[in-house]
Amino acid sequence: MRSRYSAYVLALADYLRDTWHPSTRLAEPLRFGDGVRWLGLELRRHVPADADHAVVEFVARSKQGGRAARLHETSRFVREGGRWFYVDGDAD
């Protein structure tokens, strides 16, 4: 989760694509908001379902054009071939 947040901060679209599970990966290229400044990540909860499935709840804070925003999401991850992949998430 932290590495994906860092990839958003640095606009590393290839890394985000590579860590997104193929079954839910976006077909179109990722677009990053112009002028978005990421301010921080708070990991609220990590719940392993089993050795290869986990849920992570987080809040990511940002600012764009003088307006503050926050993304509160509960994300699902799966491990395949020893690598963790983002599957999907529910945002508040």
Buried (B, 14 or more C-beta within 10 A) or exposed (E): BEEBBEBBBEEBBEBBBEBBBEEEBEEEEBEEEEEBEBEEBEEEEEEEEEEEBBBBBBBBBBEEEEEEEEBBBBBBBBEEEEEBBBBEBEEE
